[in-house]
Amino acid sequence: MLRVDDAAFARLARRYVDREVAGSKHITREYHKRQLSWFNRLKWSFAHFVVATMDYNVSRRLNFGLDGK
C-alpha cells in the first residue's frame, strides 16, 4: 500500500495501474502447461538469470554510480 498526497499524481498512477491490469492475462495451471516447450523453458531460464543475477549488478551501477556507493 502506498499513500500519495498529490491528487494529480495519484490519478496518473491509478490510470497506469488500471491499464496494466486491463492488458494482463490471468495465468492458470492449464494455460501454463500449454505454454511448456523447450524453447519457452530456455527463455524463462534466461529471464530468471537476468532478473536474479544481472539486474542487481546492472541496476546497482545505474542507480548509484560505477563504484556501487
Secondary structure, 3 states (H helix, E strand, C coil): CCCCCCHHHHHHHHHHHHHHHHCCCCCCHHHHHHHCCHHHHHHHHHHHHHHHHHHHHHHHHHHHCCCCC
